[in-house]
Amino acid sequence: MFYAIAMRAVNLLWHIWFRLQINGRENEPDQGGYILASNHCSAIDPMIVCQGVRKTYIHFMAKAELFDIPVLKHVIRWLKAFPVSRGSGDMSAIETAKQVIRDKEVLGLFPEGTRSKDGQLLRFKSGLALIAQQTGAPVLPVTITYCDPKKSFRSRVVVNYGKLVTCEELGIQPAENADTADLTHARQLKEATRTLHGIMEELKTQNL
């Protein structure tokens, strides 16, 4: 209930503050069980990204430090986020991510792993490809472009939702058993990560 109310409020807020242009809504799958991959250049990105996903919840993986902040930690948990300790190979977060997909909901990830200061796509981490390999989940690429870096009142924001990308299209061979997935395919994961980066780089140039 809180999630649904919050999403309606956020939708109204951003349509008032920004000239929000959302493209590709028709690419939202009919059900969950996929990974939403978005570029990351602002703390408000999760609230912008959710505008084009209405059929199920998005569970964003968020840095663990946010869950140490009073009040905020409760709000982001109500909004379905869960913590990850960056740079530590947090297997607990990986297991939570896999469960989100098993539950047929949406896993939200920022493959850059941090915010881009100039809005350009940074190098992607391989964690997304690893989760896709272990679950067989397809990826919905999304890009956000703030046409005014200062995000001024009534500035233009372009959000593009691409077409769902399967593991096969990324060159990933899903593990037969997600709980005992072979983690040695580093080259395959690296290539898949590079392929996704290229897809999102092209998507980001559209409708500007």
Summary of the structure (lengths in Angstrom):
residues: 208
radius of gyration: 16.4
end to end distance: 35.1
largest distance: 49.7
contacts: 628
relative contact order: 0.19
helix: 41%
strand: 18%
